[in-house]
Amino acid sequence: MENQHQKYDRLLEHIRLFCEKEKEIRAVMIVGSRARADGSADVWSDLDLVLFSTKPDKYLSSEDWVREIGP
């Protein structure tokens, strides 16, 4: 059975693949508790991301891109 750490790794891989194919996305930054080097994120911590895009309206006006990353 997949543990929580493996699930986040798999999710990050889906995000990486998505962002690589979207030419408007220039960078992605993990922020919040999952970004801390001290390992203070627990199993209830979510994954906070900041996308840097040349076309932010494409990502702000619809949630379809989130579904493309995965469930």
Buried (B, 14 or more C-beta within 10 A) or exposed (E): EEEEEEEBEEBBEEBEEBBEEBEEBEEBEBEEBBEEEEEEBEEEBEBEBEBEBEEEEBBEEEEEEEEEEEE
